[in-house]
Structures are given as structure tokens and as C-alpha cells.
Amino acid sequence: MTLFTALPAADERARTRTASRSAARAHALRVDVVQTREAFDAIAQRWEGLENDAEGALLFQGSGWARAIFDFEATRGNTGFTPVVATLNDGQRLVAVLPLELVRTRLRSFLAPLGHAFSQYSDALIATGLDPRETVSRLLRAAISAAPCDAVSFLKVRSDSVLAKGMPANHMVTGTEQGAPYVSFSAFDDYAAFFQTIKPKTRKNLRNARNRLERDGALIHHVAENAHERLGVIERTLSGRAERLRDQGLSSRAFRDTTFADFCTALPSRNDMPLMAMSLLHNGEPIAEQWGFLHKQRYYAFIASRDFGNSEESPGKLHLGEVIHACADVGLHGADLMVPVMPYKLTWATEVITVRDYALPVTPRGIVLLHLWDKTLRPLFKNAVLNMPKGLRGMLMKAVGRSL
């Protein structure tokens, strides 16, 4: 036997040894399901260690977000809150977390990401080196076993996420494909270098808009310096955003929840959910404001509002530039502008990440409802409503008491 004829056999033996080691390791891994606050507290430190090592846009899968949701549901006395956090452990080391909760409606029950009504991305925390498909499948089996349901819903899954890579083969894509604009600072020495990549005509238009505003008074960008100032920005943006949605005859899962404002206004007092809150002030009055979360050197834009009386001067676009400048100045790696894609975001974005909604049927009822409502009727209804005059749309949304 020559070296060349021995290679296939050697390769096969190597593959067999690798498969045996993988099988042995997989057997050694232990799956648990966390369903109480006490159980969460017991793993919180290891959870934080895992999220620090994992890659991706993982704010809404972090231990801080989970703790904030546990606290919020306890504060509002939600006896129907059913956390289902599937974990994978290698001895004492936490190597994967899929944070979910069980949601029950009149027609079905489904598992959704923890805090799904307020979060913006669905994902999982998985340590480097684990196979995403195998790991997600194990976590899902454990979650469904602990909390039987008709389906699993993953809204807003980024195409670059570990959850997208590990999505089970029986998944369904629901809804309309979207995009999440992102500003990366990694290729630039500073904000000035980044700003030079903006189209010259756009830079000129921004400069002219700023000059027109400054002729009428001082234009200042202010980053909130304490919890009191951050709370003020949060309250004003919540009010401004809610008013804008009403004017447009629209709503959202978050704003449909009457306690969403309570969740947001409690955030400035927390130590585990760092925030940035910023205002563009003209003559001392805010004409555009925005706030969001800081997590692993990334800013997540959460809620923004602006004075539509100054629309000709593009206060939202001007302010977003100042927001990005502030993020660069404090050494962040990037700013996630999140769904949806909008022209003023694209002015500044260095890339747009594809975002999709996924669902996994579990029972025959789940299969029927996912096909009938999520894939067929809901998209048709949404398209019809969005094409209505905003007055009629507003009356319809008020009558049905829900968002799209």
C-alpha cells in the first residue's frame, strides 16, 4: 500500500475519530430549561460570560435584557408570564442560551423570544465551536418539551445571526423581508474620515440645512449626562412617537401595550442596561431626539422622534449624523439603526443587513394557522391597510384594537 492509496483510509479513520469525539462531547452536554426568576439568577453570571464571548447583535438575548423583562413582568403583576429559557451546559460552563417565553392567544399558543413585544431581534447565544443547527435543534426540543405549543415564532432574524445559520429545516419564512441599516466604524480612524464617505451633494445639503437653522438661533447637540436627563428624552420620544403613529393611523406591538412606557421609563435607573439619550436643540428646544441601548461596544437605536414642523430642514437626518458622531467619539464599534430601512438611515449606513421573520410549526393546528394567517391572510390584510387613506386606516386600527 502506497502513501496515496492509504490516504482515503487514513482520512476515514480521522473522520471516525472526529465523529466519535463530537458524539462524546454532545452526549456530555446537558440541556436545562429555566422557568423561574430564581433559576435565572442562578445562571446570570455564566450567561453574562457567554454573551461577552459570543459574536453578533445580541442585546436582546443578553442577561441584562432578560433581567429587565423578569423585573418588568413582576412589577406589573403579570401572572401569565411564562419564561422558557433553554440552556446548554458543558459541565459548569454555559455554552448556549435560547431565551423564550410561552404566549397564549385565543387561537394558539406559541414560543417567542423573551420580551418579544418590545425586542427588535430574535437570536440565540451559542459558544464558538458548537454547530448552530444541532445546538438550536437541541434547545428547541427542550423548550417545546417544557412548554408544549402550536408553533415557535422568531420575528426579525438577521441573516448574519447564529439563529439564521441554525434555523431548523422545517422553518417557514413569514412576512416581508426587511433590512437593518448599520454604521460600522471599523474601517475609519475617526468620525471625520467616515463623514468623507457621505456623498458630496448630501454633505452640502446637510450643511445648508444646518446654516438655515443656525440663522434663526443656536443649534446644539446634547448627550444626556445623567438618569434624569435620559428619562426626559425617553418620555418625550415616547410621546412624540405615539402621536406620530396615531396621525398615520398605525400602531406597533410595543405601543399597543399600555405598559410599554412603564418599561422604558424604568430603564434609566438600571445598571445592567446602559443607555445613550441625545437631543438636537434649536433655540433650546428639541427638534429631534433619540435614545437607545449600549451593548458590547454597539449602539442600538430604539426610539426616535422629531419636530415635523421643521421637516424642510431634515432634523431627523441632521440629528442621526450627530448621534453617529457621538457614538464614534466614545469609541463604539458601530451603530445599529435597526428595522425598518428608511431614506434618512441610508444616508449614513455603511451596510444593510437582511432581516426575515421565521416560524416553526409544532402541531397540526400550528401548521394550519401559520399557512392560513401568517403566510396568506396577514400579508394581504397588511398590504390593504397600508394602502388605505390614513384617516380610514386609523379608524380601522382603533376598531380592531391591534397593530399590523
ABEGO torsion letter per residue (X at the ends): XBAAAAAAAAAAAAAAAAAAAAAAAAAABBBBBBABAAAAAAAAAAAAAAAAABBEBAAAABAAAAAAAAAAAAAAGBAABBBBBBBBBBEABBABBBBBBBBBBAABBBBBBBGAAABABBBBBBBBGBBAAAAAAAAAAAAAAABBBABBBBBGBBAABAAAAABBAABBBBEBBBBBBBBBAAABABAAAAAAABBAAAAAAAAAAAAAAAAAEBBBBBBBABAAAAAAAAAAAAAAAAAAAAAAGBBBAAAABAAAAAAAAAAAABAABBBBBBBBBBGGBBABBBBBBBBGGBBBBABBBBBAAAAAAGAAAAAAAAAAAAAAAAGBABBBAEOBBBAAAAAABABBBBBBBBBBBABAAAAAAAAAAAAAAAAAAAAAAAABBAAAAAAAAAAAGBBX
